[in-house]
């Protein structure tokens, strides 16, 4: 992707990212060099200087021991000699401690082999000198002054002198390491300064180049766009802009190019429309005059329609009154049918009650027949018993005569009872026959009443249908009446609107003239643009 096609924000971000990367590089380089300098300085302060100090301390301890040995050799006071002897012990402890620390840190120093050789030589001389010095102390403590002094001068002093020289060389070695580290720190500083200045210069140069290219990629297209915009503002819409970048400015230039093209087409269309508008305004003026004449004719027609609508309204009102009368008669007929229906239902109820009573009478006559049958059976048995009694009385002779008379009377009474039951049975049969006829007649009457009731209900339903139809007719008549009234009002409104339309057409005609003049002025204004 070309750099010019990147968005402005991305380009700026890349530029700042480059500058930040260079700054980070400067920081990294500087930090690395500062670390080297710090390591050298730390080596000097924490190791080399301390080692120099320790070498000096060991040398001082040797000086102390030498002076104390000389003093012990010259003193004759034993307590004083013991006091000086303790100083030797203290000096030797200090020497051993510094020697141990020096040897422990020695591997971290430069050219440690040289330092190791000097330290070993010093250890050897220390051991030899210590043996001689201990002999001197013993001789001095034994009050052998001459021997002690002789040993001090002939053996101890040369050995101690060599020991001191070795310690001075060890001190010089530590100082030499310090100087080397200081030189390294100086070189690291110079190197860091050069690298920081070089990196900083490169960062400044790249930053300036980045700013130049970014500014150029923005200001160049903007200047071209401003020139084209000034030309378009002067009325020349024929100029075009070449879009080379795909960033926001390129998109803006594309949009501006599209806008100029749209304006060019719009101006052309306005020119065409203004010409058409002038012609249309003339046609509109002519049409307005024709419409005004037609509106006058419509006004006369609306007046005739209004009178016709008034006649229709009067006829509808007459029909409405007649329907109301019909509705009243239908309501009266429906009320009479309701009364007849109630009476028919009462008759049907009475017939059902009579039928139930006759059915009860039939039941009772059947019970009477059962009783008559029982009485007949009893009379037959009584007659048979009386006959048997008469036979037995005849067999008895004179003694049974009175009993025979009684038996005869009983037989006669039984015959009378049998005859009476036969008459009752005949009457009951007649009653059952007549009651059955009555039941059948009542059933026929009930069916007739039910048929009449159904007919009355059907007639009542017909009356209800008539009433509903009359009500619907009345409603429709009312709607027609309302519609005719609205039609009459509408016709009047149309007539008024027609008059207003006539006046409006006159105004339209005047507006058409004004519109024609405006179209001519628009043609003059649009003619200023070059398309």
DASULFEN-V890202 format. One record per pair of residues at least 24 apart in sequence whose ideal C-beta (glycine too) atoms are under 8 Angstrom apart, sorted by the first residue. I is the first residue (numbers start at 1). GAP is how many residues later the second one is. D is the distance in whole Angstrom. If there is no record, write none. Layout:
I | GAP | D
I | GAP | D
//
This chain:
2 | 243 | 8
2 | 244 | 8
3 | 210 | 7
3 | 214 | 7
4 | 213 | 5
4 | 240 | 7
4 | 241 | 4
4 | 242 | 7
4 | 243 | 7
4 | 246 | 8
5 | 240 | 6
5 | 241 | 4
5 | 242 | 6
5 | 245 | 7
6 | 240 | 8
6 | 241 | 6
7 | 240 | 5
7 | 241 | 6
8 | 210 | 6
8 | 239 | 5
8 | 240 | 5
8 | 241 | 7
11 | 203 | 5
11 | 206 | 7
11 | 236 | 7
12 | 202 | 6
14 | 196 | 8
15 | 192 | 8
15 | 195 | 4
15 | 196 | 7
15 | 199 | 5
18 | 188 | 6
18 | 189 | 8
18 | 192 | 6
19 | 184 | 7
19 | 187 | 7
19 | 188 | 5
19 | 191 | 7
22 | 177 | 7
22 | 180 | 7
22 | 181 | 3
22 | 184 | 6
22 | 185 | 7
23 | 180 | 6
25 | 174 | 6
25 | 178 | 8
26 | 170 | 6
26 | 173 | 5
26 | 174 | 6
26 | 177 | 6
29 | 163 | 7
29 | 166 | 5
29 | 167 | 6
29 | 170 | 6
30 | 162 | 6
30 | 165 | 8
30 | 166 | 5
33 | 155 | 6
33 | 156 | 8
33 | 158 | 6
33 | 159 | 3
33 | 162 | 6
33 | 163 | 7
34 | 158 | 7
36 | 148 | 8
36 | 149 | 8
36 | 152 | 4
36 | 156 | 8
37 | 148 | 5
37 | 151 | 5
37 | 152 | 6
37 | 155 | 7
40 | 141 | 5
40 | 142 | 7
40 | 144 | 5
40 | 145 | 4
40 | 148 | 6
41 | 140 | 8
41 | 144 | 6
43 | 65 | 8
43 | 138 | 5
44 | 134 | 5
44 | 137 | 5
44 | 138 | 6
44 | 141 | 7
47 | 58 | 6
47 | 61 | 6
47 | 62 | 6
47 | 130 | 8
48 | 61 | 7
48 | 126 | 6
48 | 127 | 8
48 | 129 | 5
48 | 130 | 4
48 | 133 | 6
49 | 129 | 6
50 | 55 | 7
51 | 51 | 6
51 | 54 | 6
51 | 55 | 8
51 | 58 | 7
51 | 123 | 4
51 | 126 | 7
52 | 119 | 6
52 | 122 | 4
52 | 123 | 6
52 | 126 | 7
54 | 44 | 4
54 | 45 | 8
54 | 47 | 6
54 | 48 | 5
54 | 120 | 8
55 | 43 | 8
55 | 47 | 7
55 | 112 | 6
55 | 115 | 5
55 | 116 | 4
55 | 119 | 5
56 | 115 | 6
57 | 37 | 7
57 | 38 | 8
57 | 41 | 4
58 | 37 | 5
58 | 40 | 5
58 | 41 | 6
58 | 44 | 7
58 | 64 | 8
58 | 109 | 6
58 | 112 | 8
59 | 105 | 6
59 | 108 | 5
59 | 109 | 7
59 | 112 | 7
61 | 30 | 5
61 | 31 | 7
61 | 33 | 5
61 | 34 | 4
61 | 37 | 7
62 | 33 | 7
62 | 98 | 7
62 | 101 | 6
62 | 102 | 6
62 | 105 | 7
63 | 101 | 8
64 | 24 | 8
64 | 27 | 4
65 | 26 | 5
65 | 27 | 7
65 | 30 | 8
65 | 68 | 7
66 | 90 | 8
66 | 91 | 8
66 | 94 | 5
69 | 64 | 5
69 | 67 | 6
69 | 68 | 7
69 | 83 | 7
69 | 87 | 7
70 | 82 | 7
72 | 64 | 7
72 | 65 | 6
72 | 68 | 5
72 | 69 | 8
72 | 76 | 8
73 | 63 | 6
73 | 66 | 8
73 | 67 | 5
73 | 72 | 7
73 | 75 | 4
73 | 76 | 5
73 | 79 | 5
74 | 71 | 8
74 | 75 | 8
75 | 65 | 7
76 | 67 | 7
76 | 69 | 8
78 | 63 | 7
81 | 59 | 7
81 | 60 | 6
85 | 52 | 6
85 | 56 | 8
88 | 45 | 8
88 | 49 | 7
92 | 38 | 8
95 | 31 | 7
99 | 24 | 7
99 | 27 | 8
102 | 68 | 8
109 | 65 | 7
109 | 68 | 5
110 | 67 | 5
110 | 70 | 6
110 | 71 | 7
111 | 62 | 8
111 | 66 | 7
114 | 59 | 6
115 | 55 | 7
115 | 58 | 5
115 | 59 | 8
115 | 62 | 8
118 | 48 | 6
118 | 51 | 5
118 | 52 | 5
118 | 55 | 6
119 | 51 | 6
121 | 45 | 5
122 | 41 | 7
122 | 44 | 5
122 | 45 | 6
122 | 48 | 6
125 | 34 | 6
125 | 37 | 6
125 | 38 | 4
125 | 41 | 6
126 | 37 | 6
128 | 31 | 6
129 | 27 | 7
129 | 30 | 5
129 | 31 | 5
129 | 34 | 5
132 | 24 | 5
132 | 27 | 6
217 | 28 | 7
217 | 30 | 8
218 | 31 | 6
221 | 24 | 6
221 | 28 | 4
221 | 29 | 7
221 | 32 | 6
222 | 27 | 6
224 | 29 | 8
225 | 24 | 7
225 | 27 | 7
225 | 28 | 5
225 | 31 | 6
228 | 28 | 7
228 | 32 | 8
229 | 27 | 7
232 | 28 | 6
232 | 31 | 8
235 | 293 | 5
235 | 294 | 5
235 | 295 | 6
236 | 293 | 8
236 | 294 | 5
237 | 26 | 6
237 | 27 | 4
237 | 30 | 7
237 | 292 | 6
237 | 293 | 6
237 | 294 | 5
238 | 26 | 8
238 | 292 | 6
238 | 293 | 7
264 | 267 | 5
267 | 259 | 6
267 | 262 | 5
267 | 264 | 5
268 | 263 | 6
270 | 252 | 7
270 | 256 | 5
271 | 252 | 7
271 | 255 | 5
271 | 256 | 8
274 | 245 | 5
274 | 248 | 4
274 | 249 | 5
274 | 252 | 7
275 | 244 | 7
275 | 248 | 7
277 | 238 | 7
277 | 239 | 8
277 | 241 | 8
277 | 242 | 4
277 | 245 | 8
278 | 238 | 5
278 | 241 | 4
278 | 242 | 6
278 | 245 | 8
281 | 231 | 5
281 | 232 | 7
281 | 234 | 4
281 | 235 | 4
281 | 238 | 6
282 | 230 | 7
282 | 234 | 6
284 | 224 | 7
284 | 225 | 8
284 | 228 | 4
284 | 231 | 7
285 | 223 | 8
285 | 224 | 5
285 | 227 | 4
285 | 228 | 6
285 | 231 | 8
288 | 217 | 4
288 | 218 | 7
288 | 220 | 4
288 | 221 | 4
288 | 224 | 6
289 | 216 | 7
289 | 220 | 6
291 | 210 | 7
291 | 214 | 5
292 | 209 | 8
292 | 210 | 5
292 | 213 | 4
292 | 214 | 6
292 | 217 | 8
295 | 203 | 5
295 | 204 | 8
295 | 206 | 5
295 | 207 | 5
295 | 210 | 7
296 | 202 | 8
296 | 206 | 6
298 | 196 | 8
298 | 200 | 5
299 | 196 | 5
299 | 199 | 4
299 | 200 | 6
299 | 203 | 8
302 | 189 | 5
302 | 190 | 8
302 | 192 | 5
302 | 193 | 4
302 | 196 | 6
303 | 192 | 7
305 | 186 | 5
306 | 182 | 6
306 | 185 | 5
306 | 186 | 6
306 | 189 | 7
309 | 175 | 6
309 | 178 | 5
309 | 179 | 5
309 | 182 | 6
310 | 178 | 6
312 | 172 | 5
313 | 168 | 6
313 | 171 | 4
313 | 172 | 6
313 | 175 | 7
316 | 161 | 6
316 | 164 | 5
316 | 165 | 5
316 | 168 | 6
317 | 164 | 6
319 | 158 | 6
320 | 154 | 6
320 | 157 | 4
320 | 158 | 7
320 | 161 | 7
323 | 147 | 6
323 | 150 | 5
323 | 151 | 5
323 | 154 | 6
324 | 150 | 7
326 | 140 | 8
326 | 144 | 5
327 | 140 | 6
327 | 143 | 4
327 | 144 | 7
327 | 147 | 7
330 | 133 | 6
330 | 136 | 5
330 | 137 | 5
330 | 140 | 6
331 | 136 | 6
333 | 130 | 5
334 | 126 | 6
334 | 129 | 4
334 | 130 | 6
334 | 133 | 6
337 | 119 | 6
337 | 122 | 6
337 | 123 | 4
337 | 126 | 6
338 | 122 | 7
340 | 116 | 5
341 | 112 | 6
341 | 115 | 5
341 | 116 | 6
341 | 119 | 7
344 | 105 | 6
344 | 108 | 5
344 | 109 | 5
344 | 112 | 6
345 | 108 | 6
347 | 98 | 8
347 | 102 | 5
348 | 98 | 6
348 | 101 | 4
348 | 102 | 6
348 | 105 | 7
351 | 91 | 5
351 | 94 | 5
351 | 95 | 5
351 | 98 | 6
352 | 94 | 6
354 | 84 | 8
354 | 88 | 5
355 | 84 | 6
355 | 87 | 4
355 | 88 | 7
355 | 91 | 7
358 | 77 | 5
358 | 80 | 5
358 | 81 | 5
358 | 84 | 7
359 | 80 | 7
361 | 70 | 7
361 | 74 | 5
362 | 70 | 6
362 | 73 | 5
362 | 74 | 7
362 | 77 | 8
365 | 63 | 5
365 | 66 | 5
365 | 67 | 5
365 | 70 | 7
366 | 66 | 8
368 | 56 | 7
368 | 60 | 5
369 | 56 | 6
369 | 59 | 5
369 | 60 | 8
372 | 49 | 5
372 | 52 | 5
372 | 53 | 5
372 | 56 | 7
373 | 52 | 8
375 | 42 | 6
375 | 46 | 5
376 | 42 | 6
376 | 45 | 5
376 | 46 | 8
376 | 49 | 8
378 | 39 | 8
379 | 35 | 4
379 | 36 | 7
379 | 38 | 4
379 | 39 | 4
379 | 42 | 7
380 | 34 | 7
380 | 38 | 7
382 | 28 | 6
382 | 29 | 8
382 | 31 | 7
382 | 32 | 4
382 | 35 | 7
383 | 28 | 5
383 | 31 | 4
383 | 32 | 6
383 | 35 | 7
385 | 25 | 7
386 | 24 | 4
386 | 25 | 4
386 | 28 | 6
387 | 24 | 7
//
